[in-house]
Amino acid sequence: MIGRLSGVLVEKNPPQVMVDCNGVGYEVGVPMSTFYNLPALGEKVVLLTHLAIREDAHVLFGFGSEQERKTFKELIKVSGIGARTALSVLSGMSVDDLAQAVTVQEVGRLTKVPGIGKKTAERMLLELKGKLGADLGVVGGVVHHDTVSDILNALAALGYSDKEATLALKQVPKDVSISDGIKLALKALSKA
């Protein structure tokens, strides 16, 4: 099994990259979160990898962090989710955003990812519960999950992206009421 590649980045064609490892070029599929953090062409790069073996192909996937690779492996265990769909999920949302969506069981956040319908999103939430920080009852050590969901929905209704809302939510102290939580999140967003 190929677990890590270390070499020179020679091609970047989203979502594919090619890494030259001592004269052997490996084509690697990467999520956009990893792609955006890659060095320039000709620079040294290290990617953690997962080798998917199918009847018709051996496909190598690369990740910039162990957290991304672990999440990818959990995603491909979900029935109906293949490697390409898992890559799409990781390209559409960060690992933390996915863990938070699982924690608060938010189908809407997953259906925003291309290729993920409502039934697939529900199955993902069910099968990933308890595997991606879902039984914590808090998100990032801050607020109870019912409050989190209500605050996130309120911020989304006001036009803020999931990423902006999640970052603002980290500024909200534990055990705050929903209305106070929304006010504090909006205050944090106005400073950003």
C-alpha positions in Angstrom: 0.0 0.0 0.0 1.3 3.5 -0.8 0.8 5.6 2.3 2.9 8.7 1.5 4.5 10.4 -1.4 7.4 12.8 -1.2 8.8 14.4 -4.3 8.6 17.3 -6.7 5.3 18.7 -7.9 5.4 18.6 -11.7 1.7 19.0 -12.7 -1.4 20.7 -11.3 -4.6 20.0 -13.1 -7.5 20.2 -10.6 -8.3 17.8 -9.0 -5.3 15.9 -10.3 -1.6 16.5 -9.5 1.5 14.7 -10.6 4.4 14.1 -8.1 7.8 13.0 -9.4 9.4 10.7 -6.9 12.9 9.9 -8.1 11.9 9.7 -11.7 8.5 8.0 -11.3 5.5 10.3 -11.8 2.5 9.5 -9.6 -0.9 10.9 -10.7 -2.8 11.7 -7.5 -6.4 13.0 -7.0 -6.6 15.6 -4.3 -9.5 17.5 -2.7 -9.5 21.2 -3.4 -8.6 22.0 0.2 -5.3 20.2 -0.4 -4.9 21.6 -3.9 -5.1 25.2 -2.7 -2.3 24.6 -0.2 0.1 23.0 -2.7 3.4 24.6 -3.4 4.4 26.0 -6.8 5.4 23.7 -9.6 9.0 22.4 -9.2 8.8 22.6 -5.4 9.0 19.7 -3.0 5.7 18.3 -1.8 4.6 15.6 0.7 1.2 14.0 0.4 -0.4 11.4 2.6 -2.1 8.9 0.3 -4.9 6.3 0.0 -4.7 3.7 -2.8 -8.2 2.7 -4.1 -8.1 -0.6 -6.0 -11.0 -1.3 -8.4 -11.6 -3.9 -11.1 -10.7 -1.4 -13.8 -8.1 0.9 -12.1 -5.8 1.6 -9.3 -6.4 5.2 -8.2 -4.2 7.2 -5.8 -5.7 10.0 -3.6 -3.5 12.5 -1.8 -4.2 14.7 1.3 -2.3 17.5 3.0 -3.2 16.3 6.5 -3.9 13.1 8.4 -7.3 14.5 9.4 -8.3 14.8 5.8 -7.1 11.3 5.0 -9.0 9.8 8.0 -12.2 11.6 7.1 -11.8 10.4 3.5 -11.5 6.8 4.7 -14.6 7.2 6.9 -16.6 8.7 3.9 -15.8 5.8 1.6 -17.1 3.4 4.2 -20.6 4.9 3.9 -22.7 2.8 1.5 -23.2 4.6 -1.8 -20.2 6.9 -1.3 -17.3 6.2 -3.6 -13.8 7.7 -3.7 -14.8 10.4 -6.2 -17.8 11.5 -4.1 -15.8 11.5 -1.0 -13.2 13.7 -2.7 -16.1 16.0 -3.8 -17.3 16.3 -0.2 -13.8 17.2 1.1 -13.5 19.7 -1.8 -16.9 21.3 -0.9 -16.4 21.6 2.9 -13.6 21.4 5.4 -13.2 18.4 7.7 -14.3 20.6 10.6 -17.5 21.7 8.7 -18.3 18.1 7.9 -17.8 17.1 11.6 -20.0 19.9 12.7 -22.8 19.0 10.1 -22.7 15.4 11.5 -22.8 16.7 15.1 -25.9 18.8 14.6 -27.3 16.4 11.9 -27.7 19.1 9.3 -28.8 17.6 6.0 -28.8 21.1 4.3 -25.1 21.6 4.6 -24.3 18.3 2.9 -26.8 18.8 0.1 -24.9 21.9 -1.0 -22.0 19.7 -2.1 -22.4 18.7 -5.8 -23.5 15.1 -6.2 -25.0 14.8 -2.7 -28.8 14.5 -2.7 -31.0 14.5 0.4 -31.1 10.7 0.8 -27.4 10.4 0.4 -26.8 13.2 2.9 -29.2 11.5 5.4 -27.4 8.2 5.0 -24.0 10.0 5.5 -25.2 11.7 8.7 -26.5 8.4 10.1 -23.4 6.3 9.2 -20.9 9.0 10.3 -22.6 9.7 13.6 -20.1 8.9 16.4 -17.2 8.8 13.9 -16.6 12.4 13.2 -16.8 14.1 16.6 -20.6 13.6 16.5 -21.1 12.5 20.1 -19.4 15.5 21.6 -22.6 17.5 22.3 -20.5 20.6 21.5 -18.8 22.0 18.5 -15.2 23.0 19.1 -15.8 23.0 22.8 -18.2 25.9 22.7 -22.0 25.6 22.6 -24.6 22.8 23.1 -25.6 21.3 19.7 -29.3 22.5 19.7 -28.2 26.0 20.2 -25.5 25.6 17.6 -28.0 24.5 15.0 -30.3 27.4 15.7 -27.5 29.9 15.6 -26.1 28.5 12.4 -29.6 28.5 10.8 -30.1 32.1 11.8 -26.8 33.2 10.4 -27.5 31.3 7.1 -30.9 33.0 6.9 -29.0 36.3 7.2 -26.9 35.4 4.2 -23.6 34.3 5.9 -21.8 31.3 4.5 -21.3 28.1 6.5 -17.6 28.9 6.9 -18.3 32.4 8.2 -21.0 31.2 10.6 -18.8 28.4 11.9 -15.9 30.8 12.6 -18.2 33.2 14.3 -19.6 30.4 16.4 -16.2 29.7 17.9 -16.4 33.1 19.5 -19.6 32.3 21.3 -19.2 31.2 24.9 -20.6 28.0 26.3 -24.2 27.9 27.8 -25.4 31.0 26.0 -29.0 31.5 25.0 -29.9 31.4 21.3 -30.7 35.1 21.0 -27.5 36.1 22.8 -25.5 33.6 20.7 -26.8 35.1 17.5 -25.9 38.6 18.8 -22.4 37.5 19.8 -21.9 35.7 16.5 -23.0 38.8 14.5 -20.7 40.9 16.6 -17.8 38.5 15.8 -18.7 38.6 12.1 -18.8 42.4 12.0 -15.2 42.5 13.3 -14.0 40.0 10.6 
